[in-house]
Amino acid sequence: MCTTLMLKVPSTTGQPAGPPLYVSSRAMEMPGVIEQNVYVVPKGQEFPLGQVPFLIDPPGWTSTIGFVGIAASGATWEDAPNFNDGINTAGLSVGALWLQPGTKYPLGGDNPVSYFEFPGWILGQFSTVAELKPALLGTNVGGSDETPPAISVVGPLDDGVYQNYFVPLHYIVTDATGASIIIEFVDGVIHVHDSDNGVMANAPTYDWQKTNVDNYDHVSLVGGATHATGTAPPLGGSLVGLPGDSLSASRFIRAWYLSQGFGQLPPDGTGWLPAPGGETPGEGDPPGFADPEQTAVVVALQLVQICMGTPYGMLLEAAPKSTSDQAGATPAAKDPPTVGDYTMWTSVRDHSNLAYYFMSAFSGILTKVDLTEIDFDSAPTYPNCNALQVLPQPGVAWCVDATTDLKPAAALV
C-alpha cells in the first residue's frame, strides 16, 4: 500500500512569474519489520549490486549520475540494496509501489535488467523522462545513434522455483520539469503511461485508476466561503463524496484531487499569504513564514500523509483461521488481530533544489539529505558507500524539546 503525488509551487511573488518548484512525495506502507537505509550512490558505481538468482550472467552497467535512495538493508538477496525510492543529481526521481494483482514481468529478452535493479538503473543513468522513454520502448528520438537499446525488465513468475523472489511492483518516474511516467508490467508486456500530475497508488492498474477519476468529476476544492467569511456552505462542502478509506482506488482519487489546489492559484504566487513568495506588500519578509521551498516540501509531506493515512496500529490483520477459528473455541479464546500495513516512512523529493527528505514511522522530525552538498565524483561506492538508517532510526531526536527556549511573550519577534 503506497501513494505518490506531485506539487508545482511558484518560486516568486509578482510578475513576471519565476520558474516553478516541483516536489513529489510518497508514503511507503508494508506490514512487519523491514530495516531500511538511505544510501548515497556515486558516479562510477558498478551494477548490479548483488546476485540475481533468476538471471544468469546479467549484463552490468556503471552509473554516470549520482543519486540517493531508500532500500531495504537486510531483506533482499545477498543483502544488497535494491532501491524502492530515490532522486538523482539531475532532479529525476523513481518510486517503486506495490501492484498486485496485475503484475507479470517478462521472463527474458535482450539487455535484461532485474525489476529490483530497475530503479537504480534509471537513477544512475538518466536525467529526464524524455531520455528514459526511448530506452524503455526501443524508439529512437531524433534519429540519434546514441539512443541505448531497449531493455527488458525481467522478473520471475509468482510460482515455481523463484517465486520467493517475486515482488509485484510498478514504478513512477518524475523529472525536474514535472514530467512523469508510470511503468507497469502486465501479462509480460511493458506499459508506459504519461502522467501530468505525478499521482499513483496501487492496484488496479493505472489505466483503470485514470478511468475511475471520471466518476468523481463533481468533486471540487473550490467552495463558497470559509467558516469565518460568510454564511454559504463552508469550504470543503464541495468535497462531499471524496472517498476516505484506505483502499488504493480511494487513495488515488484523494491524491488526484487534493494535489490540484496549488495549480488553481495564481502561478506568480499572488495571494498565497506570505508563502510561497515570502513577501507581504509594504512589509518585506515576515519572520517565521515559509519560503517557496519550505512551503512545497512541508505541504507535499502533509498531503501524502492525508492521502494515505495509515499510522501504526490503524489497520489490523485478523489472526489466521488455523489458530483463531479452532473447533469449539469461544470468541474470547480466539487470537487477537495483529498490526497490518502501516506507513513505515514518507519521503519528499525536491526536484528543483535537489534535496531528499524522509520521515520515519515513529518520528515527527523531517530528515534532509542535500544532494548539492555531496561530492558524487569521489564518494565511496557500495558496499562502503555512505548511508543513514531510516527504519529503525537510532540516535535521532523524534521531537523538538523547546522548553529551554521559552521567553517572555513581549520579547518574541
C-alpha positions as CSV (number, residue, x, y, z in Angstrom):
1,M,0.0,0.0,0.0
2,C,1.7,3.2,-1.2
3,T,0.6,6.6,-2.6
4,T,2.6,9.2,-4.5
5,L,1.7,12.7,-5.7
6,M,3.4,15.9,-7.0
7,L,3.1,19.6,-6.4
8,K,4.0,22.6,-8.6
9,V,4.7,25.7,-6.4
10,P,5.6,29.3,-7.5
11,S,9.1,30.4,-6.6
12,T,8.4,34.1,-6.7
13,T,5.6,36.6,-5.9
14,G,4.5,39.1,-8.5
15,Q,5.2,39.5,-12.2
16,P,6.9,38.0,-14.1
17,A,6.5,34.6,-12.6
18,G,9.7,32.8,-11.9
19,P,10.3,29.1,-12.7
20,P,8.1,26.9,-10.6
21,L,9.3,24.4,-8.0
22,Y,8.5,20.8,-8.4
23,V,8.3,18.4,-5.5
24,S,6.9,14.9,-5.3
25,S,6.1,12.9,-2.2
26,R,5.2,9.3,-1.4
27,A,4.3,7.1,1.5
28,M,5.7,3.6,2.0
29,E,3.3,1.1,3.6
30,M,4.1,-2.5,4.4
31,P,3.4,-4.9,7.3
32,G,6.0,-6.2,9.7
33,V,9.6,-5.0,10.2
34,I,11.8,-4.1,7.2
35,E,15.1,-2.5,8.0
36,Q,15.8,0.3,5.5
37,N,18.6,2.8,4.8
38,V,19.2,5.9,2.7
39,Y,22.2,5.2,0.5
40,V,24.5,7.6,-1.3
41,V,25.4,6.1,-4.7
42,P,28.2,7.9,-6.5
43,K,29.1,8.2,-10.2
44,G,31.1,5.1,-11.2
45,Q,29.1,2.7,-9.1
46,E,29.1,-0.8,-10.8
47,F,25.8,-2.6,-11.0
48,P,24.2,-5.0,-10.3
49,L,25.0,-4.7,-6.6
50,G,24.2,-8.4,-5.8
51,Q,23.5,-11.7,-7.4
52,V,20.1,-12.1,-9.2
53,P,19.0,-15.7,-8.8
54,F,16.6,-15.7,-11.7
55,L,19.1,-14.1,-14.1
56,I,22.1,-16.0,-15.5
57,D,25.1,-13.7,-16.0
58,P,23.0,-10.4,-16.1
59,P,24.8,-7.6,-18.0
60,G,26.3,-5.0,-15.8
61,W,26.4,-1.2,-16.1
62,T,28.1,1.7,-14.4
63,S,26.3,4.7,-13.0
64,T,27.1,8.0,-14.7
65,I,24.8,10.1,-12.4
66,G,24.9,10.1,-8.6
67,F,21.8,9.6,-6.5
68,V,20.4,9.0,-3.1
69,G,17.7,6.4,-2.4
70,I,16.0,4.3,0.2
71,A,16.4,0.5,0.0
72,A,15.9,-2.5,2.3
73,S,19.1,-3.1,4.1
74,G,18.7,-6.8,5.0
75,A,15.7,-8.3,3.4
76,T,16.9,-8.9,-0.2
77,W,19.1,-11.4,-1.8
78,E,22.8,-11.1,-0.9
79,D,21.7,-8.3,1.4
80,A,22.4,-5.8,-1.4
81,P,20.3,-2.7,-1.5
82,N,17.5,-2.7,-4.1
83,F,16.1,0.8,-4.3
84,N,12.4,1.5,-4.0
85,D,12.7,5.3,-3.9
86,G,15.3,7.9,-4.7
87,I,16.3,11.1,-6.6
88,N,19.5,11.8,-8.6
89,T,21.6,15.0,-9.2
90,A,19.6,15.8,-12.3
91,G,16.4,16.0,-10.3
92,L,14.9,12.8,-11.6
93,S,13.2,10.5,-9.1
94,V,11.9,6.9,-9.1
95,G,9.3,5.4,-6.8
96,A,8.5,1.7,-6.7
97,L,5.0,0.8,-5.5
98,W,3.1,-2.5,-5.0
99,L,0.9,-3.7,-7.8
100,Q,-0.8,-6.9,-7.1
101,P,-2.9,-8.3,-8.7
102,G,-1.8,-7.1,-12.1
103,T,2.0,-7.5,-12.3
104,K,3.6,-10.1,-14.6
105,Y,7.1,-9.4,-15.6
106,P,8.8,-10.5,-18.9
107,L,10.8,-13.7,-18.3
108,G,13.6,-12.7,-20.5
109,G,14.7,-10.7,-23.5
110,D,17.6,-8.7,-24.9
111,N,19.5,-6.4,-22.5
112,P,17.8,-7.8,-19.3
113,V,17.6,-5.9,-16.1
114,S,16.1,-7.3,-12.9
115,Y,12.9,-5.5,-11.8
116,F,14.6,-4.9,-8.4
117,E,17.6,-3.3,-10.0
118,F,15.4,-1.2,-12.3
119,P,15.2,1.9,-10.1
120,G,19.0,2.0,-9.7
121,W,19.4,1.5,-13.4
122,I,17.2,4.6,-14.1
123,L,18.6,6.8,-11.3
124,G,22.2,6.1,-12.3
125,Q,21.9,6.8,-16.0
126,F,19.1,9.2,-16.9
127,S,18.4,12.9,-16.4
128,T,14.9,13.3,-17.8
129,V,11.8,11.4,-18.6
130,A,12.4,12.2,-22.3
131,E,15.7,10.5,-22.2
132,L,14.4,7.4,-20.4
133,K,11.4,6.6,-22.6
134,P,13.4,5.6,-25.7
135,A,15.4,3.1,-23.6
136,L,12.2,1.6,-22.3
137,L,10.3,1.4,-25.6
138,G,13.2,0.9,-28.1
139,T,12.3,4.1,-30.0
140,N,15.0,6.5,-31.3
141,V,14.4,10.2,-30.6
142,G,15.6,12.4,-33.4
143,G,17.4,9.6,-35.2
144,S,20.3,9.7,-32.7
145,D,22.6,6.7,-32.9
146,E,23.3,7.2,-29.2
147,T,19.9,6.0,-28.0
148,P,20.6,2.9,-25.9
149,P,18.9,-0.3,-26.9
150,A,15.6,-1.1,-25.3
151,I,16.0,-3.0,-22.1
152,S,13.9,-5.9,-20.9
153,V,12.9,-5.5,-17.2
154,V,12.6,-9.2,-16.2
155,G,11.4,-11.0,-13.1
156,P,10.2,-14.4,-12.0
157,L,6.7,-15.8,-12.1
158,D,4.6,-15.8,-8.9
159,D,5.1,-19.6,-8.8
160,G,7.8,-22.1,-9.4
161,V,11.4,-22.2,-8.3
162,Y,12.0,-18.4,-7.9
163,Q,8.6,-17.4,-6.6
164,N,10.1,-16.2,-3.3
165,Y,11.9,-13.5,-5.3
166,F,8.7,-12.3,-6.9
167,V,7.7,-8.8,-5.7
168,P,4.9,-7.2,-7.8
169,L,5.9,-3.6,-8.5
170,H,5.1,-0.7,-10.7
171,Y,7.1,2.5,-11.0
172,I,6.7,6.2,-11.3
173,V,9.5,8.4,-12.7
174,T,9.4,12.3,-12.4
175,D,12.0,14.8,-13.5
176,A,12.8,18.4,-12.8
177,T,10.4,19.7,-15.4
178,G,7.5,17.9,-13.7
179,A,7.2,15.3,-16.5
180,S,6.2,11.9,-15.1
181,I,5.6,8.4,-16.5
182,I,4.1,5.3,-14.9
183,I,5.7,2.0,-15.8
184,E,3.8,-1.3,-15.4
185,F,4.3,-4.9,-16.5
186,V,1.0,-6.6,-17.4
187,D,0.9,-10.1,-19.0
188,G,4.7,-9.9,-19.6
189,V,4.5,-6.6,-21.5
190,I,5.8,-3.2,-20.5
191,H,3.2,-0.4,-20.4
192,V,4.4,3.2,-20.2
193,H,1.7,5.9,-19.3
194,D,2.3,9.6,-19.4
195,S,1.2,11.5,-16.2
196,D,0.8,15.2,-15.9
197,N,0.3,15.2,-12.1
198,G,2.6,12.5,-10.7
199,V,-0.2,10.6,-8.9
200,M,0.0,6.8,-8.5
201,A,-1.3,4.3,-5.9
202,N,-1.6,0.5,-6.1
203,A,-3.9,-1.9,-7.9
204,P,-5.8,-1.9,-10.2
205,T,-3.5,-0.8,-13.0
206,Y,-3.0,2.8,-13.9
207,D,-5.4,2.8,-16.9
208,W,-8.3,1.7,-14.6
209,Q,-7.4,4.2,-11.9
210,K,-7.3,7.0,-14.5
211,T,-10.7,6.0,-15.9
212,N,-12.2,5.9,-12.4
213,V,-11.3,9.6,-11.9
214,D,-14.3,10.4,-14.2
215,N,-16.6,9.1,-11.5
216,Y,-15.7,12.0,-9.3
217,D,-15.9,14.9,-11.6
218,H,-18.4,16.5,-9.2
219,V,-15.7,17.0,-6.6
220,S,-14.1,20.4,-6.3
221,L,-11.6,22.1,-4.0
222,V,-13.4,25.4,-4.5
223,G,-16.2,26.5,-2.2
224,G,-18.3,29.5,-1.4
225,A,-16.8,30.8,1.8
226,T,-14.6,29.9,4.8
227,H,-16.0,29.4,8.2
228,A,-15.1,32.9,9.0
229,T,-16.0,34.8,5.8
230,G,-19.6,34.0,5.1
231,T,-22.8,32.1,5.6
232,A,-22.5,30.0,2.4
233,P,-21.7,26.3,2.8
234,P,-18.2,26.3,4.2
235,L,-15.1,25.3,2.2
236,G,-14.9,21.5,2.0
237,G,-18.6,21.1,1.2
238,S,-17.8,20.5,-2.4
239,L,-15.6,17.6,-1.5
240,V,-18.5,15.6,-0.3
241,G,-18.2,12.2,-1.9
242,L,-14.4,12.1,-1.9
243,P,-13.6,8.6,-0.6
244,G,-11.9,8.4,2.8
245,D,-11.0,4.8,3.2
246,S,-7.5,3.3,2.7
247,L,-8.2,1.2,-0.5
248,S,-6.0,2.0,-3.4
249,A,-8.7,3.4,-5.6
250,S,-9.8,5.8,-2.9
251,R,-6.2,6.9,-2.1
252,F,-5.7,7.6,-5.8
253,I,-8.8,9.8,-6.0
254,R,-7.8,11.7,-2.9
255,A,-4.3,12.3,-4.2
256,W,-5.6,13.2,-7.6
257,Y,-7.9,16.0,-6.4
258,L,-6.2,17.2,-3.2
259,S,-3.0,17.9,-5.0
260,Q,-4.8,20.2,-7.6
261,G,-5.2,23.1,-5.2
262,F,-1.9,24.9,-5.9
263,G,-2.4,24.6,-9.6
264,Q,-5.6,26.6,-9.4
265,L,-3.9,29.6,-7.6
266,P,-2.1,32.4,-9.4
267,P,1.1,31.0,-10.8
268,D,3.1,34.0,-9.8
269,G,2.3,33.4,-6.1
270,T,0.0,36.4,-5.6
271,G,-2.5,35.8,-2.8
272,W,-0.5,32.9,-1.3
273,L,-0.3,34.6,2.1
274,P,3.3,35.2,2.9
275,A,4.2,31.9,1.3
276,P,5.5,30.9,-1.2
277,G,6.8,34.3,-2.2
278,G,7.5,35.2,1.4
279,E,6.8,38.9,1.0
280,T,3.9,41.0,2.2
281,P,3.5,44.3,0.2
282,G,5.0,47.1,2.2
283,E,6.3,44.9,4.9
284,G,9.0,42.8,3.4
285,D,9.6,39.3,4.6
286,P,7.6,38.4,7.7
287,P,9.8,36.5,10.1
288,G,9.0,32.8,10.5
289,F,6.8,32.4,7.5
290,A,7.6,29.8,4.8
291,D,9.6,30.5,1.7
292,P,8.8,28.6,-1.5
293,E,11.0,25.6,-0.8
294,Q,9.6,25.1,2.8
295,T,6.1,25.6,1.6
296,A,6.4,23.0,-1.2
297,V,8.2,20.4,0.9
298,V,6.1,20.6,4.0
299,V,2.7,20.7,2.2
300,A,3.7,17.8,0.0
301,L,4.5,15.8,3.1
302,Q,1.2,16.7,4.7
303,L,-0.8,15.9,1.6
304,V,0.6,12.5,1.1
305,Q,0.0,11.7,4.7
306,I,-3.6,12.8,4.3
307,C,-4.0,10.7,1.2
308,M,-2.5,7.6,2.8
309,G,-3.4,8.0,6.4
310,T,-2.2,4.7,7.9
311,P,-0.4,5.4,11.2
312,Y,0.9,2.3,13.1
313,G,-1.9,0.2,14.5
314,M,-4.7,1.8,12.5
315,L,-5.1,-1.2,10.1
316,L,-5.2,-4.6,11.7
317,E,-4.9,-8.1,10.3
318,A,-7.1,-10.9,11.5
319,A,-5.4,-13.9,13.1
320,P,-5.0,-16.9,10.8
321,K,-8.0,-19.2,10.8
322,S,-5.9,-22.1,11.8
323,T,-5.4,-20.6,15.2
324,S,-8.4,-18.2,15.7
325,D,-11.2,-20.4,14.3
326,Q,-10.3,-23.6,16.2
327,A,-13.2,-26.1,16.6
328,G,-15.0,-25.4,19.8
329,A,-13.1,-22.2,20.5
330,T,-15.2,-19.4,22.2
331,P,-14.9,-15.9,20.9
332,A,-12.8,-14.9,23.9
333,A,-10.3,-17.7,23.2
334,K,-9.6,-16.6,19.6
335,D,-6.3,-15.0,18.9
336,P,-6.4,-11.2,18.6
337,P,-5.5,-9.4,15.4
338,T,-2.0,-8.0,14.7
339,V,-0.8,-4.8,13.2
340,G,-1.2,-4.8,9.4
341,D,0.0,-2.3,6.9
342,Y,1.3,0.9,8.3
343,T,3.3,3.9,7.0
344,M,6.9,3.0,7.5
345,W,8.2,6.3,6.1
346,T,7.2,9.2,3.9
347,S,9.6,10.9,1.5
348,V,9.7,14.2,-0.4
349,R,11.9,14.6,-3.5
350,D,12.7,18.2,-4.3
351,H,13.3,18.1,-8.0
352,S,14.2,21.8,-8.2
353,N,16.5,22.2,-5.2
354,L,18.0,18.7,-5.4
355,A,17.1,17.5,-1.9
356,Y,15.7,14.3,-0.4
357,Y,13.6,14.3,2.7
358,F,12.2,11.5,4.8
359,M,10.2,11.0,8.0
360,S,10.1,7.6,9.6
361,A,7.2,5.9,11.3
362,F,7.9,6.8,14.9
363,S,9.4,10.3,14.5
364,G,8.0,13.7,13.9
365,I,11.3,15.1,12.6
366,L,11.9,15.6,8.9
367,T,15.4,14.5,7.9
368,K,17.1,16.1,4.9
369,V,19.8,15.0,2.6
370,D,21.1,17.8,0.4
371,L,22.4,16.4,-2.9
372,T,24.2,19.7,-3.7
373,E,26.5,19.2,-0.7
374,I,27.6,15.7,-1.7
375,D,30.7,15.1,-3.9
376,F,29.3,12.3,-6.1
377,D,32.5,12.2,-8.1
378,S,34.6,10.9,-5.2
379,A,32.1,9.4,-2.7
380,P,32.8,5.8,-1.8
381,T,31.0,3.1,-3.8
382,Y,28.9,0.2,-2.4
383,P,29.4,-1.7,-0.1
384,N,31.4,1.1,1.5
385,C,29.0,3.9,0.5
386,N,27.6,6.4,2.9
387,A,24.2,5.7,4.4
388,L,21.6,6.7,7.0
389,Q,19.2,4.4,8.8
390,V,15.6,5.1,8.1
391,L,13.8,2.4,10.0
392,P,14.8,1.9,12.7
393,Q,16.3,5.5,13.1
394,P,18.6,5.3,16.2
395,G,20.2,8.2,17.9
396,V,17.9,10.8,16.2
397,A,15.6,13.1,18.1
398,W,11.9,12.3,17.4
399,C,10.7,15.7,18.5
400,V,12.0,19.2,19.3
401,D,12.0,20.0,23.0
402,A,11.7,23.8,23.2
403,T,11.2,24.0,26.9
404,T,14.5,25.8,27.4
405,D,13.6,28.3,24.6
406,L,10.7,29.7,26.5
407,K,10.9,33.5,26.9
408,P,8.6,36.4,27.8
409,A,5.9,37.0,25.2
410,A,6.9,40.6,24.8
411,A,10.4,39.5,23.7
412,L,9.0,37.3,20.8
413,V,9.6,38.6,17.3
